[in-house]
């Protein structure tokens, strides 16, 4: 299979979440930038991580070219008018280095710990769709009003306006058909995920990270984007979870498969796995851009240094 998305230059990001001090956090950011990564991202959960808005701003303050984004903000955790103002402020203060990551929320433990109602997926997605509209409108040039099922906005003119007077690039990640279709119509960057309907990363999610399932999900995005006339516009993203830069690829695949509880073939073929030498991983990334359209790849903090030679070889190409 060949991707229907046009070939876009490679970009790479690192997902950060925590540090023991401000100095350690900003040093991480500087290292991410110096190693050639394009974006630093953060999750948005209530567990063992820093709060994303102040932490991302600290990253932007410590760097000059690095972009920053949540991967992704949970629409239920902040009113969209509040989040729009925070993101626009960050964009202004960083001279346009913000990407807007937004999702409907999925991690059930966050909701339980915070005492928030965990609505069924359809309700959360409806609310997220309204929130996305409000954020984009608040970052637009004029005042607007909106009345939906979940939010009512009256004659609001967002301030400040982001750099260039328009909403920064929007990234939406999805694992189910409805969110993938929304992302194809509304996002600049589409992240393809495993299915998270269970509210945890467990066997159900991992079972949907196979090459066959991701082929189906990418096709959903491509069909919806083509119908909306946006196929050329979209940048395809994936957050790689099974990463190991090693000369013992076979051993790492065997060990990782055993640890996760899947067969080795699943790891061999999963787009979420990047295992092998620098040359092998680079070869796989190029092949997956050709097959799936993925040109924006994010890895975790533990892979930051080891993965840097791959970044040096492919970034911008």
Secondary structure by P-SEA (a helix, b strand, c coil): cccccccccbbbbbbbcccccaaaaaaaaaaaaaacccbbbbbbccccccccaaaaaaaaaacccccccccccccccccaaaaaaaaaaaaaaacccbbbbbcccccaaaaaaaccccccaaaaaaaaaaaaaaaaaaaccccbbbbcccccccccccccccccccccbbbbbbccaaaaaaaaacccbbbbbcccccccccaaaaaaccaaaaaaaaaaaaaaaaaacccccbbbbbbccccccccaaaaaaaaaaaaacccaaaaacccccccccaaaaaaaaaaaaacccccbbbbcccccccaaaaaaacccc
